[in-house]
Amino acid sequence: MMTNKLRLLALGDRDDREFTTAIERLAGETFVEMIDDQHDGPFELAMVFQSRPGTFDRKRIEQLHDRMPLAGMAVLLGSWCEGEMRTGAPLPHCERVFWYQFDAWWQTVRTAWLARRPTPWQRPAQTNGELAQLTGAEVVAIDSTDADTADALIDACEAMGACGVWSPRFDKRPLSTAPAAGVWVGAQLDATEERQLADFRETLPEESPLVVLLDFPRRDRVRRAMELGATSVLGKPWRLEQLAELVATRSD
């Protein structure tokens, strides 16, 4: 029986459609006990769902932090919050997670919690924790239009025990080893990129994870990427621990 419950205090704009998938995912986790704003007991993680800048009271965050200083605090942000760092006042003490980053962020939390390892909010700020690993010197195919991004992704693959191979769309060559996963780098996923992504998916084994990196993903672009075979979408700039979790997660 699962006894290691994560008590999650859910606050803010929980009914906003950008957060539907996140709410459903959390509600379906057997190890998560979701509690609401009326709860006055302890919690391990407080998550604010913020659709627009200024929709949640900063004083409430300060109160929660004073009450449970060792608890995790995160804010799940909607698309309207993308300029908040320049023009607004971000919520204090909270890790900022955009709605399109939720799956990757949550996977790192979930993996750590179930393994009884330190979660992101329980680690020293200067450490990244343990990265998910690919075993057996597995190959990750990388489709990026520029060498600098490809180099960064190759370094990331090496950090997770894999071999990254740059397979750019402008110079396609068959790989001698079937890739265990793929990373495809795009911009806004326009019609041309849709065709390129579909072509890249066809070069991967059916069960292989395919992580798509986009600039400020919108709901319709994330949905379209999934229709074209992506198993997950991350916004740029990506974080290493999140990329590692998604690349290492096999499709069912």
C-alpha positions as CSV (number, residue, x, y, z in Angstrom):
1,M,0.0,0.0,0.0
2,M,1.3,3.5,-0.9
3,T,2.0,5.4,2.3
4,N,4.4,8.0,1.0
5,K,1.7,10.5,0.1
6,L,2.6,13.8,-1.4
7,R,0.1,16.4,0.0
8,L,-0.3,19.0,-2.7
9,L,-2.0,22.3,-2.0
10,A,-3.7,23.4,-5.2
11,L,-4.4,27.1,-5.5
12,G,-5.5,29.7,-8.1
13,D,-7.0,29.3,-11.6
14,R,-7.5,25.6,-11.5
15,D,-10.4,25.7,-14.0
16,D,-8.4,27.5,-16.8
17,R,-8.3,25.3,-19.9
18,E,-4.5,25.6,-20.2
19,F,-4.2,23.7,-17.0
20,T,-6.7,20.9,-17.7
21,T,-4.1,18.3,-18.6
22,A,-2.0,19.1,-15.5
23,I,-5.0,18.9,-13.2
24,E,-6.1,15.6,-14.7
25,R,-2.6,14.2,-14.3
26,L,-2.3,15.2,-10.7
27,A,-5.8,13.9,-9.9
28,G,-4.8,10.5,-11.4
29,E,-1.7,10.0,-9.3
30,T,-2.3,7.5,-6.5
31,F,0.5,8.9,-4.4
32,V,-0.8,12.5,-4.5
33,E,-3.3,13.8,-2.0
34,M,-4.7,17.0,-3.5
35,I,-6.0,19.5,-1.0
36,D,-7.6,23.0,-1.4
37,D,-7.2,26.4,0.1
38,Q,-9.5,25.6,3.0
39,H,-6.9,23.0,4.3
40,D,-4.9,24.3,7.2
41,G,-2.8,21.2,7.8
42,P,0.7,20.5,6.6
43,F,1.6,20.0,2.9
44,E,4.7,19.1,0.9
45,L,4.1,21.1,-2.2
46,A,2.0,24.2,-2.9
47,M,1.1,24.8,-6.5
48,V,-0.5,28.0,-7.8
49,F,-2.3,27.9,-11.1
50,Q,-1.8,31.3,-12.6
51,S,-3.5,32.1,-16.0
52,R,-2.5,35.8,-16.1
53,P,-0.1,38.1,-14.2
54,G,-1.5,39.4,-10.9
55,T,-4.4,36.9,-10.5
56,F,-3.0,35.5,-7.3
57,D,-2.2,37.4,-4.1
58,R,1.5,37.7,-3.3
59,K,0.7,38.1,0.4
60,R,-0.9,34.6,0.4
61,I,2.3,33.1,-0.9
62,E,4.3,34.9,1.8
63,Q,1.9,33.5,4.4
64,L,2.2,29.9,3.1
65,H,6.0,30.2,3.0
66,D,6.1,31.5,6.6
67,R,3.8,28.6,7.7
68,M,5.7,25.8,5.8
69,P,9.2,27.1,5.0
70,L,10.5,23.7,3.9
71,A,7.6,22.9,1.6
72,G,8.0,23.2,-2.1
73,M,6.3,26.1,-3.9
74,A,5.7,26.3,-7.6
75,V,3.5,28.4,-9.9
76,L,2.1,26.9,-13.1
77,L,1.9,29.7,-15.6
78,G,-0.4,30.3,-18.6
79,S,0.7,31.8,-21.9
80,W,-0.3,35.3,-20.8
81,C,2.5,35.2,-18.2
82,E,5.4,35.0,-20.6
83,G,6.4,38.6,-20.2
84,E,5.8,38.8,-16.5
85,M,9.5,38.8,-15.6
86,R,9.9,42.1,-17.5
87,T,6.6,43.9,-16.7
88,G,5.2,42.4,-13.6
89,A,6.0,41.1,-10.2
90,P,6.5,37.3,-10.2
91,L,5.2,35.4,-7.2
92,P,8.0,35.1,-4.5
93,H,9.5,31.7,-3.4
94,C,7.9,29.9,-6.3
95,E,9.6,27.8,-9.0
96,R,8.2,29.1,-12.3
97,V,6.8,26.3,-14.6
98,F,4.9,27.2,-17.8
99,W,2.0,25.0,-18.7
100,Y,3.9,23.4,-21.6
101,Q,6.8,22.5,-19.2
102,F,4.5,20.7,-16.7
103,D,4.9,17.1,-18.0
104,A,8.7,17.3,-17.9
105,W,8.8,19.1,-14.5
106,W,6.3,16.8,-12.9
107,Q,8.1,13.7,-14.2
108,T,11.3,14.8,-12.3
109,V,9.2,15.4,-9.2
110,R,7.4,12.1,-9.5
111,T,10.5,10.0,-10.1
112,A,12.3,11.5,-7.1
113,W,9.4,11.3,-4.8
114,L,8.6,7.6,-5.6
115,A,12.3,6.7,-5.3
116,R,12.4,8.6,-1.9
117,R,15.1,10.8,-3.3
118,P,15.3,14.6,-2.7
119,T,12.7,16.4,-4.8
120,P,13.8,19.6,-6.6
121,W,12.7,21.8,-3.7
122,Q,14.7,19.6,-1.2
123,R,18.0,19.9,-3.1
124,P,20.7,22.5,-2.6
125,A,20.3,25.2,-5.2
126,Q,23.7,24.5,-6.8
127,T,23.0,20.8,-7.6
128,N,20.8,19.3,-10.4
129,G,20.1,16.0,-8.6
130,E,20.3,12.7,-10.3
131,L,19.7,12.6,-14.1
132,A,17.6,9.9,-15.7
133,Q,19.9,7.5,-17.5
134,L,19.8,5.6,-20.8
135,T,21.8,2.4,-20.5
136,G,23.8,0.4,-23.1
137,A,25.3,3.3,-24.9
138,E,22.0,4.0,-26.6
139,V,21.8,6.4,-29.5
140,V,19.7,9.5,-29.5
141,A,19.0,11.1,-32.9
142,I,19.1,14.9,-32.9
143,D,17.5,16.9,-35.6
144,S,18.5,20.6,-35.3
145,T,19.1,23.2,-37.9
146,D,22.2,24.6,-36.2
147,A,25.4,23.1,-34.9
148,D,25.5,24.9,-31.6
149,T,22.1,23.5,-30.5
150,A,23.2,20.1,-31.7
151,D,26.4,20.3,-29.7
152,A,24.5,21.3,-26.5
153,L,22.1,18.3,-27.0
154,I,25.0,15.9,-27.6
155,D,26.5,17.0,-24.3
156,A,23.2,16.5,-22.6
157,C,23.0,13.0,-24.0
158,E,26.4,12.2,-22.8
159,A,25.4,13.4,-19.3
160,M,22.6,10.8,-19.3
161,G,24.8,8.0,-20.5
162,A,23.8,8.1,-24.2
163,C,25.4,8.9,-27.5
164,G,23.8,11.8,-29.3
165,V,24.1,11.9,-33.1
166,W,23.3,15.0,-35.1
167,S,21.0,14.1,-38.0
168,P,20.0,17.4,-39.5
169,R,17.1,17.6,-41.8
170,F,19.1,19.3,-44.5
171,D,21.6,16.4,-44.7
172,K,19.7,13.2,-43.9
173,R,21.8,10.0,-43.7
174,P,20.7,6.7,-42.3
175,L,22.0,5.8,-38.9
176,S,23.8,2.5,-38.6
177,T,22.2,1.9,-35.2
178,A,18.5,2.3,-34.5
179,P,18.0,5.3,-32.2
180,A,16.5,4.7,-28.7
181,A,15.0,8.2,-28.8
182,G,14.9,11.4,-30.8
183,V,15.1,15.1,-30.1
184,W,13.7,17.5,-32.8
185,V,14.3,21.2,-32.6
186,G,11.9,23.7,-34.2
187,A,10.6,27.2,-33.9
188,Q,6.8,27.8,-34.1
189,L,6.0,24.5,-35.9
190,D,4.7,26.0,-39.1
191,A,3.5,24.0,-42.1
192,T,7.1,23.4,-43.3
193,E,8.2,22.2,-39.9
194,E,5.2,20.0,-39.5
195,R,6.4,18.0,-42.6
196,Q,9.9,17.9,-41.3
197,L,8.8,16.6,-37.9
198,A,6.6,14.0,-39.5
199,D,9.6,12.8,-41.6
200,F,11.8,12.6,-38.5
201,R,9.3,10.6,-36.6
202,E,9.4,8.0,-39.4
203,T,13.1,7.5,-38.9
204,L,12.6,6.4,-35.3
205,P,11.3,3.1,-34.0
206,E,7.6,3.2,-33.1
207,E,8.2,2.9,-29.3
208,S,10.9,5.5,-29.1
209,P,10.4,8.7,-27.2
210,L,10.4,11.8,-29.4
211,V,11.0,15.1,-27.6
212,V,10.1,18.3,-29.5
213,L,11.7,21.6,-28.5
214,L,9.8,24.7,-29.6
215,D,9.8,28.5,-29.0
216,F,7.0,29.5,-26.6
217,P,4.7,26.6,-27.5
218,R,1.0,27.4,-27.9
219,R,-1.8,24.9,-27.1
220,D,-2.6,24.2,-30.8
221,R,1.1,23.7,-31.7
222,V,1.6,21.3,-28.8
223,R,-1.4,19.4,-29.8
224,R,-0.2,19.3,-33.5
225,A,3.3,18.1,-32.4
226,M,1.7,15.2,-30.5
227,E,-0.5,14.3,-33.5
228,L,2.7,14.1,-35.6
229,G,4.3,11.7,-33.2
230,A,5.9,13.6,-30.5
231,T,5.7,12.0,-27.1
232,S,6.4,15.3,-25.3
233,V,7.1,19.0,-26.0
234,L,9.4,21.3,-24.2
235,G,9.8,25.1,-24.5
236,K,13.2,26.7,-25.0
237,P,15.3,27.2,-23.1
238,W,15.1,23.6,-21.9
239,R,16.4,22.2,-18.6
240,L,18.7,19.2,-18.6
241,E,16.9,17.2,-15.9
242,Q,13.6,17.6,-17.6
243,L,15.0,16.6,-21.0
244,A,16.6,13.6,-19.5
245,E,13.4,12.3,-17.9
246,L,11.5,12.6,-21.2
247,V,14.2,11.1,-23.4
248,A,14.6,8.1,-21.0
249,T,10.8,7.4,-20.8
250,R,9.7,4.7,-23.2
251,S,6.4,4.9,-25.0
252,D,3.8,2.4,-23.8
